[in-house]
Amino acid sequence: MSGFRIFDIAGSGMSAQSVRLNTVASNIANADSVGGDPQSVYRARHPLFQAVLGSGADANTAGVTVAGVVQSQAKPESRYDPGNPLADSQGYVYAPAVNVVEEMADMISASRSYQNNVEVLSTARDLMLATLKLGQ
Protein backbone atom coordinates (compact mmCIF):
# COMPACT_ATOMS: atom_id res chain seq x y z
CA MET A 1 0.00 0.00 0.00
CA SER A 2 1.41 3.34 -1.05
CA GLY A 3 1.67 6.22 1.39
CA PHE A 4 0.46 8.48 -1.37
CA ARG A 5 -3.07 7.01 -1.35
CA ILE A 6 -4.00 9.46 1.37
CA PHE A 7 -3.60 12.29 -1.13
CA ASP A 8 -5.98 10.58 -3.56
CA ILE A 9 -8.54 9.90 -0.84
CA ALA A 10 -8.48 13.43 0.60
CA GLY A 11 -8.46 14.88 -2.91
CA SER A 12 -11.57 12.93 -3.86
CA GLY A 13 -13.24 14.18 -0.68
CA MET A 14 -12.34 17.76 -1.55
CA SER A 15 -13.72 17.31 -5.06
CA ALA A 16 -16.99 15.87 -3.74
CA GLN A 17 -17.43 18.67 -1.22
CA SER A 18 -16.74 21.20 -3.97
CA VAL A 19 -19.68 19.77 -5.94
CA ARG A 20 -21.78 19.94 -2.79
CA LEU A 21 -20.85 23.60 -2.26
CA ASN A 22 -21.73 24.41 -5.86
CA THR A 23 -25.17 22.78 -5.63
CA VAL A 24 -25.90 24.60 -2.36
CA ALA A 25 -24.87 27.90 -3.95
CA SER A 26 -27.18 27.18 -6.89
CA ASN A 27 -30.06 26.36 -4.54
CA ILE A 28 -29.58 29.55 -2.53
CA ALA A 29 -29.23 31.67 -5.68
CA ASN A 30 -32.53 30.36 -7.02
CA ALA A 31 -34.47 30.34 -3.73
CA ASP A 32 -36.37 33.53 -4.61
CA SER A 33 -37.02 32.74 -8.27
CA VAL A 34 -40.62 32.26 -9.37
CA GLY A 35 -42.41 30.71 -12.31
CA GLY A 36 -45.85 30.87 -13.86
CA ASP A 37 -46.55 27.16 -13.48
CA PRO A 38 -45.29 24.47 -11.08
CA GLN A 39 -43.45 22.55 -13.82
CA SER A 40 -41.19 25.47 -14.78
CA VAL A 41 -40.03 26.28 -11.25
CA TYR A 42 -36.43 25.67 -10.19
CA ARG A 43 -35.99 22.41 -8.27
CA ALA A 44 -33.36 22.17 -5.54
CA ARG A 45 -30.42 19.94 -6.42
CA HIS A 46 -28.55 17.59 -4.11
CA PRO A 47 -25.44 15.51 -4.88
CA LEU A 48 -25.32 11.79 -4.14
CA PHE A 49 -21.99 10.55 -2.84
CA GLN A 50 -20.69 7.04 -3.23
CA ALA A 51 -17.76 5.41 -1.46
CA VAL A 52 -15.14 3.96 -3.78
CA LEU A 53 -13.39 0.86 -2.50
CA GLY A 54 -11.00 -0.81 -4.90
CA SER A 55 -10.97 -4.49 -5.65
CA GLY A 56 -9.12 -6.75 -8.03
CA ALA A 57 -6.74 -4.83 -10.29
CA ASP A 58 -7.79 -1.51 -8.71
CA ALA A 59 -7.22 -2.64 -5.13
CA ASN A 60 -5.34 0.57 -4.34
CA THR A 61 -8.20 2.92 -5.22
CA ALA A 62 -10.32 4.40 -2.49
CA GLY A 63 -12.19 7.60 -1.83
CA VAL A 64 -15.51 9.16 -2.62
CA THR A 65 -17.17 10.08 -5.89
CA VAL A 66 -20.28 11.98 -6.89
CA ALA A 67 -22.69 9.33 -8.18
CA GLY A 68 -25.04 12.00 -9.49
CA VAL A 69 -27.01 15.11 -8.72
CA VAL A 70 -30.73 14.65 -8.10
CA GLN A 71 -33.52 17.18 -8.15
CA SER A 72 -35.84 17.62 -5.22
CA GLN A 73 -39.34 16.23 -5.62
CA ALA A 74 -40.79 18.75 -3.14
CA LYS A 75 -43.92 20.51 -4.33
CA PRO A 76 -43.34 24.17 -5.27
CA GLU A 77 -44.93 26.80 -3.07
CA SER A 78 -47.78 28.83 -4.56
CA ARG A 79 -47.96 32.54 -3.77
CA TYR A 80 -50.77 34.90 -4.61
CA ASP A 81 -49.21 37.77 -6.57
CA PRO A 82 -51.59 38.95 -9.31
CA GLY A 83 -49.33 41.91 -10.18
CA ASN A 84 -46.43 39.66 -11.17
CA PRO A 85 -46.04 39.29 -14.94
CA LEU A 86 -45.43 35.55 -14.46
CA ALA A 87 -48.70 35.02 -12.56
CA ASP A 88 -51.10 32.44 -13.93
CA SER A 89 -54.74 33.16 -14.76
CA GLN A 90 -55.69 32.88 -11.06
CA GLY A 91 -52.94 35.30 -9.94
CA TYR A 92 -50.53 32.72 -8.50
CA VAL A 93 -46.80 32.40 -9.01
CA TYR A 94 -44.84 29.36 -7.94
CA ALA A 95 -41.60 29.39 -5.96
CA PRO A 96 -39.12 26.55 -5.35
CA ALA A 97 -39.33 24.68 -2.06
CA VAL A 98 -35.83 25.72 -0.97
CA ASN A 99 -35.24 26.29 2.74
CA VAL A 100 -32.41 28.82 2.86
CA VAL A 101 -31.60 28.03 6.52
CA GLU A 102 -31.15 24.34 5.74
CA GLU A 103 -29.05 25.21 2.70
CA MET A 104 -26.81 27.47 4.79
CA ALA A 105 -26.34 24.68 7.35
CA ASP A 106 -25.47 22.31 4.50
CA MET A 107 -23.00 24.87 3.15
CA ILE A 108 -21.28 25.17 6.54
CA SER A 109 -21.08 21.38 6.79
CA ALA A 110 -19.61 21.06 3.29
CA SER A 111 -17.12 23.85 3.98
CA ARG A 112 -15.94 22.18 7.19
CA SER A 113 -15.62 18.81 5.46
CA TYR A 114 -13.54 20.46 2.75
CA GLN A 115 -11.34 22.11 5.40
CA ASN A 116 -10.90 18.76 7.18
CA ASN A 117 -9.65 17.20 3.95
CA VAL A 118 -7.20 20.08 3.51
CA GLU A 119 -5.93 19.43 7.05
CA VAL A 120 -5.51 15.73 6.24
CA LEU A 121 -3.39 16.65 3.20
CA SER A 122 -1.32 19.10 5.21
CA THR A 123 -0.70 16.62 8.03
CA ALA A 124 0.21 13.83 5.61
CA ARG A 125 2.66 16.13 3.82
CA ASP A 126 4.25 17.18 7.12
CA LEU A 127 4.58 13.56 8.24
CA MET A 128 6.21 12.55 4.96
CA LEU A 129 8.67 15.43 5.18
CA ALA A 130 9.49 14.52 8.79
CA THR A 131 10.05 10.91 7.72
CA LEU A 132 12.46 12.04 5.00
CA LYS A 133 14.43 14.10 7.53
CA LEU A 134 14.97 11.08 9.79
CA GLY A 135 17.95 9.96 7.69
CA GLN A 136 19.77 13.28 7.98
C-alpha positions as CSV (number, residue, x, y, z in Angstrom):
1,M,0.0,0.0,0.0
2,S,1.4,3.3,-1.1
3,G,1.7,6.2,1.4
4,F,0.5,8.5,-1.4
5,R,-3.1,7.0,-1.3
6,I,-4.0,9.5,1.4
7,F,-3.6,12.3,-1.1
8,D,-6.0,10.6,-3.6
9,I,-8.5,9.9,-0.8
10,A,-8.5,13.4,0.6
11,G,-8.5,14.9,-2.9
12,S,-11.6,12.9,-3.9
13,G,-13.2,14.2,-0.7
14,M,-12.3,17.8,-1.6
15,S,-13.7,17.3,-5.1
16,A,-17.0,15.9,-3.7
17,Q,-17.4,18.7,-1.2
18,S,-16.7,21.2,-4.0
19,V,-19.7,19.8,-5.9
20,R,-21.8,19.9,-2.8
21,L,-20.9,23.6,-2.3
22,N,-21.7,24.4,-5.9
23,T,-25.2,22.8,-5.6
24,V,-25.9,24.6,-2.4
25,A,-24.9,27.9,-4.0
26,S,-27.2,27.2,-6.9
27,N,-30.1,26.4,-4.5
28,I,-29.6,29.6,-2.5
29,A,-29.2,31.7,-5.7
30,N,-32.5,30.4,-7.0
31,A,-34.5,30.3,-3.7
32,D,-36.4,33.5,-4.6
33,S,-37.0,32.7,-8.3
34,V,-40.6,32.3,-9.4
35,G,-42.4,30.7,-12.3
36,G,-45.8,30.9,-13.9
37,D,-46.5,27.2,-13.5
38,P,-45.3,24.5,-11.1
39,Q,-43.4,22.6,-13.8
40,S,-41.2,25.5,-14.8
41,V,-40.0,26.3,-11.3
42,Y,-36.4,25.7,-10.2
43,R,-36.0,22.4,-8.3
44,A,-33.4,22.2,-5.5
45,R,-30.4,19.9,-6.4
46,H,-28.5,17.6,-4.1
47,P,-25.4,15.5,-4.9
48,L,-25.3,11.8,-4.1
49,F,-22.0,10.5,-2.8
50,Q,-20.7,7.0,-3.2
51,A,-17.8,5.4,-1.5
52,V,-15.1,4.0,-3.8
53,L,-13.4,0.9,-2.5
54,G,-11.0,-0.8,-4.9
55,S,-11.0,-4.5,-5.6
56,G,-9.1,-6.7,-8.0
57,A,-6.7,-4.8,-10.3
58,D,-7.8,-1.5,-8.7
59,A,-7.2,-2.6,-5.1
60,N,-5.3,0.6,-4.3
61,T,-8.2,2.9,-5.2
62,A,-10.3,4.4,-2.5
63,G,-12.2,7.6,-1.8
64,V,-15.5,9.2,-2.6
65,T,-17.2,10.1,-5.9
66,V,-20.3,12.0,-6.9
67,A,-22.7,9.3,-8.2
68,G,-25.0,12.0,-9.5
69,V,-27.0,15.1,-8.7
70,V,-30.7,14.6,-8.1
71,Q,-33.5,17.2,-8.2
72,S,-35.8,17.6,-5.2
73,Q,-39.3,16.2,-5.6
74,A,-40.8,18.7,-3.1
75,K,-43.9,20.5,-4.3
76,P,-43.3,24.2,-5.3
77,E,-44.9,26.8,-3.1
78,S,-47.8,28.8,-4.6
79,R,-48.0,32.5,-3.8
80,Y,-50.8,34.9,-4.6
81,D,-49.2,37.8,-6.6
82,P,-51.6,38.9,-9.3
83,G,-49.3,41.9,-10.2
84,N,-46.4,39.7,-11.2
85,P,-46.0,39.3,-14.9
86,L,-45.4,35.6,-14.5
87,A,-48.7,35.0,-12.6
88,D,-51.1,32.4,-13.9
89,S,-54.7,33.2,-14.8
90,Q,-55.7,32.9,-11.1
91,G,-52.9,35.3,-9.9
92,Y,-50.5,32.7,-8.5
93,V,-46.8,32.4,-9.0
94,Y,-44.8,29.4,-7.9
95,A,-41.6,29.4,-6.0
96,P,-39.1,26.5,-5.4
97,A,-39.3,24.7,-2.1
98,V,-35.8,25.7,-1.0
99,N,-35.2,26.3,2.7
100,V,-32.4,28.8,2.9
101,V,-31.6,28.0,6.5
102,E,-31.1,24.3,5.7
103,E,-29.0,25.2,2.7
104,M,-26.8,27.5,4.8
105,A,-26.3,24.7,7.4
106,D,-25.5,22.3,4.5
107,M,-23.0,24.9,3.2
108,I,-21.3,25.2,6.5
109,S,-21.1,21.4,6.8
110,A,-19.6,21.1,3.3
111,S,-17.1,23.9,4.0
112,R,-15.9,22.2,7.2
113,S,-15.6,18.8,5.5
114,Y,-13.5,20.5,2.7
115,Q,-11.3,22.1,5.4
116,N,-10.9,18.8,7.2
117,N,-9.7,17.2,4.0
118,V,-7.2,20.1,3.5
119,E,-5.9,19.4,7.1
120,V,-5.5,15.7,6.2
121,L,-3.4,16.6,3.2
122,S,-1.3,19.1,5.2
123,T,-0.7,16.6,8.0
124,A,0.2,13.8,5.6
125,R,2.7,16.1,3.8
126,D,4.3,17.2,7.1
127,L,4.6,13.6,8.2
128,M,6.2,12.6,5.0
129,L,8.7,15.4,5.2
130,A,9.5,14.5,8.8
131,T,10.1,10.9,7.7
132,L,12.5,12.0,5.0
133,K,14.4,14.1,7.5
134,L,15.0,11.1,9.8
135,G,17.9,10.0,7.7
136,Q,19.8,13.3,8.0
